[in-house]
Amino acid sequence: MKALSVQQPFAFEILSGQKSIEVRTWDTLHRGDLLICSSGRPAYSRGEMEELEDEYGCIFRYGTALCVVRVADVRPMSRGDEERALMDEIDPDSYSWVLEEVRPVVPFPVKGRQGLFEVEDSLIVVSPFRYDQSVVVKTGTVAQDFGIDFSGWRGRVSDVFPGEDGEPRVFVQWDSLSLEALPIGVIETCEREKVDWTGVLLRFSEIEPAKPRDAWEDVWDAVERIYEENAHLFPDQD
């Protein structure tokens, strides 16, 4: 598959659907699927990148394949493209690469190159779930570590990981209703073992698409309430 290296945070912005136009100084005849890979070097300073990670609620991956997009069009940049490109103004000497159908892939290392380059198709495993997609846990899914039946719990897909057993996993960030149902004993155990209790790693086969029940603001409010009501569990929390 044809691939393109994009600096962070722009690669993440494409993955997350925030940025649907990639601006380049050069044209291409390529249309169709394109693998977006993050470059080894970020676009900004370390401090600025850390601030962006806090803002986006993620950890940027570098030198990694992130997603497959469909190049729908490539044309000279024109007025109105700046919003979709996350730019303040257009660059009339550059080209707008119009990107559609973003599909996350199971991340793997890629050494970027200039221009378009080839990546073996056999390395690319496309996730059936989009970034930020609302999902529900299928009936009969039990967390072995805690003995909790997660059937019917809901959340949003926030990351994809290659599994140690060769089977990929997605990290499902719980929605506010699921967080409020999380037993305090589980939170206490997670804090003691330094495990993230706001979500869970699940196989593709253990979740399915669902309608969202809340917004991200509700999730952060639920997390904040848990912190406030159980302050003794979070001595390092500001």
C-alpha positions in Angstrom: 0.0 0.0 0.0 1.1 3.6 -0.6 2.1 5.4 2.6 2.8 8.9 3.7 4.7 10.2 6.7 3.1 13.0 8.7 4.5 14.7 11.7 2.8 14.6 15.1 0.4 16.1 16.2 -1.0 16.3 12.6 -0.9 12.5 12.2 -3.0 12.1 15.3 -5.4 14.8 14.1 -5.9 12.8 10.9 -6.4 9.5 12.9 -9.0 11.2 15.2 -10.9 12.8 12.3 -10.1 16.4 13.3 -8.0 17.0 10.2 -9.5 15.9 6.9 -7.2 17.9 4.5 -3.4 17.3 4.5 -1.5 20.2 2.9 1.5 19.4 0.8 3.7 21.5 -1.5 3.5 18.7 -4.2 0.8 17.1 -6.2 0.1 13.4 -6.7 -2.0 11.3 -9.1 -2.6 8.7 -6.3 -6.2 8.2 -5.3 -7.7 5.6 -3.0 -6.2 4.0 0.1 -3.2 5.5 1.7 -1.4 4.5 5.0 -0.8 7.4 7.3 2.4 7.0 9.4 3.7 9.3 12.0 7.2 10.7 11.5 10.0 10.1 14.0 10.3 13.8 14.8 7.4 16.0 16.1 6.4 19.4 14.6 6.9 21.3 17.9 9.0 21.4 21.0 8.8 18.7 23.7 6.9 21.1 26.0 4.4 22.0 23.3 3.9 18.4 22.4 3.2 17.5 26.1 0.6 20.2 26.3 -1.1 18.9 23.2 -1.1 15.4 24.6 -2.9 16.7 27.7 -5.3 18.6 25.5 -6.1 15.6 23.3 -6.0 13.0 26.1 -3.5 10.8 24.3 0.1 9.8 24.0 1.6 10.5 20.5 3.2 7.6 18.7 6.2 8.2 16.5 7.6 6.3 13.6 4.4 4.2 13.6 1.6 3.3 11.1 -1.6 4.8 12.5 -4.5 4.6 10.0 -5.6 4.0 6.4 -7.5 6.8 4.7 -9.0 7.2 1.2 -7.5 10.0 -0.9 -10.6 11.4 -2.5 -9.0 14.3 -4.3 -5.8 16.3 -4.6 -6.1 19.9 -5.9 -4.6 23.4 -5.4 -5.5 24.8 -2.0 -8.5 27.1 -2.1 -10.5 29.3 0.3 -12.4 27.3 2.8 -9.8 24.5 3.0 -8.0 26.0 5.9 -10.7 24.9 8.4 -10.5 21.2 7.4 -6.7 21.5 7.3 -6.6 23.1 10.8 -4.8 26.1 9.5 -5.3 29.8 10.1 -5.1 30.7 6.4 -4.6 29.0 3.0 -1.3 28.5 1.2 -2.1 29.2 -2.5 1.1 27.5 -3.6 0.3 24.2 -1.9 -2.1 21.3 -2.6 -5.0 20.0 -0.5 -5.1 16.3 -0.1 -8.7 15.5 0.7 -8.9 12.5 3.1 -12.0 10.4 3.8 -12.9 7.1 5.4 -10.4 7.0 8.3 -9.7 3.5 9.5 -7.3 2.9 12.4 -4.7 0.1 12.0 -3.0 -2.0 14.6 0.1 0.1 15.1 3.5 -1.1 13.9 6.9 0.6 13.4 7.5 2.3 10.0 10.6 4.1 8.9 9.3 7.1 7.1 10.6 8.5 3.8 10.0 11.5 1.7 7.1 11.5 -0.7 4.9 8.4 -1.1 6.5 5.1 -0.3 5.4 1.4 -0.2 4.5 -0.6 2.9 3.8 -4.4 2.7 0.1 -5.1 2.8 0.7 -8.1 5.0 1.8 -5.8 7.8 -1.5 -3.8 7.8 -4.4 -4.9 10.0 -7.3 -2.6 9.9 -9.4 -2.1 13.0 -13.1 -2.7 12.6 -13.7 0.3 15.0 -13.0 3.9 14.4 -11.2 6.2 16.9 -13.8 7.6 19.3 -16.5 5.2 18.2 -19.1 4.3 20.8 -19.2 0.6 21.6 -20.9 -1.8 23.9 -19.3 -4.9 25.5 -20.9 -8.2 24.3 -22.7 -10.5 26.6 -20.5 -12.9 28.5 -17.3 -10.8 28.6 -15.7 -11.1 32.0 -12.6 -9.4 33.3 -10.5 -12.2 34.5 -8.4 -10.0 36.8 -11.4 -8.8 38.7 -14.2 -11.3 38.0 -16.5 -8.5 36.7 -19.0 -9.3 34.0 -18.7 -6.3 31.7 -21.7 -7.4 29.6 -23.6 -4.3 28.4 -21.0 -1.8 29.6 -20.4 1.1 27.2 -17.6 3.4 26.2 -15.5 4.8 23.3 -12.6 3.4 21.4 -9.6 5.5 22.3 -6.6 3.3 21.1 -5.6 0.1 19.3 -2.8 -2.1 20.5 -1.0 -5.2 19.1 -1.8 -8.0 21.6 1.0 -10.0 23.2 -0.7 -13.2 22.1 -0.9 -11.9 18.5 -4.5 -10.9 18.8 -5.1 -7.1 18.7 -6.8 -5.2 21.5 -8.7 -1.9 21.7 -8.8 0.3 24.7 -12.4 1.2 25.5 -12.7 4.4 27.6 -15.8 3.9 29.8 -18.7 6.3 29.4 -20.0 8.2 32.4 -22.7 5.7 33.3 -20.3 2.8 33.2 -17.8 4.7 35.3 -20.5 5.4 37.9 -21.2 1.6 38.1 -17.5 0.7 38.6 -17.0 -0.9 42.1 -14.8 1.2 44.3 -12.9 -2.0 45.2 -11.8 -2.3 41.6 -10.7 1.3 41.5 -8.7 0.8 44.7 -7.0 -2.3 43.2 -6.2 -0.5 40.0 -4.7 2.4 41.9 -2.6 0.1 44.0 -1.3 -1.8 40.9 -1.0 1.4 38.8 -3.6 0.2 36.2 -5.9 2.6 34.4 -9.5 2.1 35.8 -11.1 4.5 33.4 -11.2 1.9 30.7 -10.3 -1.6 29.7 -8.4 -3.5 27.0 -10.7 -5.8 25.0 -10.5 -8.0 21.8 -12.3 -6.8 18.7 -14.7 -9.8 19.1 -15.8 -8.6 22.6 -17.3 -5.3 21.5 -19.8 -4.1 19.0 -21.0 -0.6 17.8 -23.5 1.2 19.9 -25.2 4.6 20.2 -23.4 7.1 22.6 -25.2 7.7 25.8 -23.2 10.9 26.8 -20.5 13.3 25.7 -16.8 13.4 26.7 -17.6 16.3 29.1 -19.8 13.8 31.0 -17.0 11.3 31.2 -14.5 13.9 32.6 -17.2 15.0 35.1 -17.7 11.4 36.3 -14.0 10.9 36.7 -13.7 14.1 38.7 -16.6 13.0 41.0 -14.8 9.7 41.7 -11.7 11.6 42.6 -13.5 14.0 44.9 -15.6 11.3 46.6 -12.6 9.0 47.1 -9.8 11.4 47.8 -8.1 8.9 50.1 -7.3 6.7 47.1 -5.7 9.5 45.1 -3.1 11.2 47.4 -1.1 12.5 44.3 -4.2 13.9 42.6 -4.3 17.7 42.5 
